[in-house]
């Protein structure tokens, strides 16, 4: 599995060049596109196509070839194979056949965009492409509305305006986001702002409807507990605090009431303090 440049040819690693030159065959998403890359580096390894329309049909023959003692490098048009690109079926079949699968890591547009978006990177969810049709796209966004991890999407240029507007309407116009366009290329551009601002820019700037795009969106804020949920947590805590040490009572209450551990511990402290104060004759 060999990652290839997403724009700047200088990003092809020495190890990737050596692998592509040394292997017996390269499976490529688009052989015409990949031939340009190989010619640039003087690589003459034969190419065979492997794309979304023929991957399942062609995989058995490729697996048989490898099992017979051959080797194969898989590349996509740009970036890391099998990440919103062909390759998953081939990798699964190779794993099932006990064939060694080696990653030659390198460029990935989603990770590159995340690294410069200025949004939280500790936890993120890569969604690939949202559905092309508006109704299905809005339904999927609705399902993601409470996702607290940073969201990563790929999007086609001609759908960007509608996609960003749907994101603003569904996730909230104040949600922070970034649009990364043409990463590593001559006209690389990164736009940061809230979804409302970015929706306005996507509607007004025709240049955003060109090139490869990654959209990065801040995750949802943690939901505050409802009054009913808070009351249930307090009820469970009062029972447990009468029998158990505070920390143990808080852990069990969090599990029983479906609360976060830190919230249960905070409420346990407050309830213990209130009970202590009520028992103090001086109060």
Residue pairs with C-beta under 8 A, 6 or more apart in sequence:
1 74
1 80
1 81
1 82
1 87
1 91
1 101
1 102
1 103
1 104
2 16
2 19
2 20
2 73
2 74
2 75
2 81
2 104
2 106
3 13
3 16
3 75
3 79
3 80
3 81
3 104
3 105
3 106
3 107
3 108
4 12
4 16
4 34
4 37
4 75
4 76
4 77
4 78
4 79
4 106
4 107
5 11
5 12
5 37
5 78
5 106
5 107
5 184
6 78
6 79
6 107
6 108
6 109
6 112
6 183
6 184
6 212
7 78
7 182
7 183
7 184
7 185
7 188
7 212
8 184
8 185
9 37
9 40
11 106
11 107
11 184
12 37
12 41
12 106
13 104
13 106
15 104
16 104
16 106
17 41
17 43
19 73
19 104
20 26
20 38
20 41
20 43
20 45
20 73
20 75
21 41
21 43
21 44
21 45
23 45
23 71
23 72
23 73
24 45
24 46
24 70
24 71
24 72
25 45
25 46
25 47
25 48
25 65
25 70
25 71
25 72
25 73
26 34
26 38
26 45
26 46
26 47
26 48
26 72
26 73
26 74
26 75
27 47
27 48
27 49
27 50
27 58
27 62
27 72
27 73
27 74
27 75
27 90
28 34
28 47
28 48
28 49
28 50
28 75
28 76
28 77
29 49
29 50
29 51
29 75
29 76
29 77
29 81
29 85
29 86
30 49
30 51
30 77
31 47
31 48
31 49
33 77
34 47
34 75
34 77
35 47
38 44
38 45
38 47
45 73
48 58
48 62
49 58
50 58
50 59
50 62
50 74
50 86
50 87
50 90
51 86
52 86
55 86
55 87
55 89
55 90
56 89
59 89
59 90
59 93
60 93
62 72
62 90
63 90
63 93
63 94
63 97
63 99
65 72
66 72
66 94
66 97
66 99
67 97
67 99
73 104
74 81
74 82
74 87
74 90
74 91
75 81
76 82
76 85
76 86
76 87
77 85
78 107
78 109
78 212
79 85
79 107
79 108
79 109
80 105
80 106
80 107
80 108
81 87
82 88
82 91
83 108
83 110
83 126
84 110
84 128
84 129
84 154
91 101
94 101
95 101
107 184
109 154
109 180
109 183
109 212
109 214
110 126
110 152
110 154
110 214
112 180
112 183
112 184
112 214
113 152
113 178
113 180
113 183
113 190
113 214
113 216
114 121
114 124
114 150
114 152
114 216
115 121
116 178
116 180
116 190
117 150
117 178
117 180
117 190
117 192
117 216
118 178
118 192
119 150
119 176
119 177
119 178
119 216
119 217
119 218
120 150
120 218
120 219
121 150
123 148
123 149
123 150
123 219
124 149
124 150
124 151
124 152
125 144
125 147
125 149
125 150
125 151
125 152
126 152
127 140
127 144
127 151
127 152
127 153
128 153
128 154
129 153
129 154
129 155
129 156
130 137
130 140
130 141
130 153
130 155
130 163
131 137
131 139
131 140
132 156
132 159
134 162
134 166
137 162
137 163
137 166
138 166
138 169
138 170
141 166
141 167
141 170
141 171
142 170
144 151
144 171
145 170
145 171
145 220
146 220
146 223
147 219
147 220
148 219
148 220
148 221
148 222
149 219
150 216
150 217
150 218
150 219
151 216
151 217
151 218
151 219
152 214
152 215
152 216
153 163
153 214
153 215
153 216
153 217
154 213
154 214
154 215
155 163
155 213
155 214
155 215
156 213
157 208
157 209
157 210
157 211
157 212
157 213
158 209
160 179
160 202
160 208
160 209
160 213
160 215
161 199
161 202
161 203
161 208
161 209
163 215
164 177
164 179
164 195
164 198
164 199
164 202
164 215
165 199
165 202
165 203
167 175
167 177
167 195
167 199
167 215
167 217
168 175
168 195
168 196
168 198
168 199
171 195
171 217
171 220
172 195
173 194
173 195
173 196
173 199
174 194
174 195
174 196
175 194
175 195
175 217
175 218
175 220
176 192
176 193
176 194
176 195
176 217
176 218
177 192
177 193
177 194
177 195
177 198
177 215
177 216
177 217
177 218
178 190
178 191
178 192
178 193
178 215
178 216
179 189
179 190
179 191
179 198
179 202
179 208
179 213
179 214
179 215
179 216
180 189
180 190
180 213
180 214
180 215
180 216
181 187
181 188
181 189
181 190
181 191
181 208
181 210
181 211
181 212
181 213
182 188
182 189
182 211
182 212
183 212
183 214
185 211
185 212
187 211
189 207
191 198
191 201
191 208
193 201
195 217
201 208
202 208
202 209
222 260
225 233
225 259
225 263
229 257
229 258
229 259
230 267
232 257
233 253
233 254
233 257
233 259
233 263
233 264
233 267
234 267
234 271
236 252
236 253
236 256
236 257
237 249
237 250
237 253
237 264
237 267
237 268
237 271
238 271
240 248
240 249
240 252
240 253
241 249
241 268
241 271
241 272
241 275
243 249
244 252
246 265
246 268
246 269
246 272
247 265
249 268
250 261
250 264
250 265
250 267
250 268
251 261
251 264
253 259
253 264
253 267
253 268
254 260
254 261
254 263
254 264
254 265
257 264
259 267
277 283
